Amino acid sequence: SAASVTYAVYAISSHTAVAHPGLVLTVPVVLYCVLRYIYLVFHREQGGQPEEMLLTDRPLHTAILLWGLLVVGIFIWF
């Protein structure tokens, strides 16, 4: 939860966020990634090797790709 809150504060009030106000749109994607990781660790018991989880979990790949596209798009358009 601390990582999610920290990112939300960064996306809302940092110098980068002031210059690119659309950055707040990335907060739900980051929240999804954190919650997906928690789900995989506690419900699927895959927490032993986080790097393997990152390389094999398709929904996490999609969310990271979406986050990257959003960030690039926001930096271009705002």
Steps between C-alpha positions, in 0.01 A plus 500: 500500500789736567629460144155580358457808719852620425445468126162675525658793686776514238249491213295780654743743659853458362667745263451251220129470582462877500656515154295200379163503682377189320748290697228439757337269242777246561412453868230232442742296287765508771239408759392205284862380471550512876172321566576239232836433665332460840247262347771286343701485821220419743242311293718321247804473730746617233699740716822298509642638175358845416712534185350180359152625586572824317620310193214249483181678611313626192262744681801662667670535159188668363477741792868597476467555125188712555681703765792564265272603214305731730815667629642552152164629373461737794853637454432559130152654529522700824 
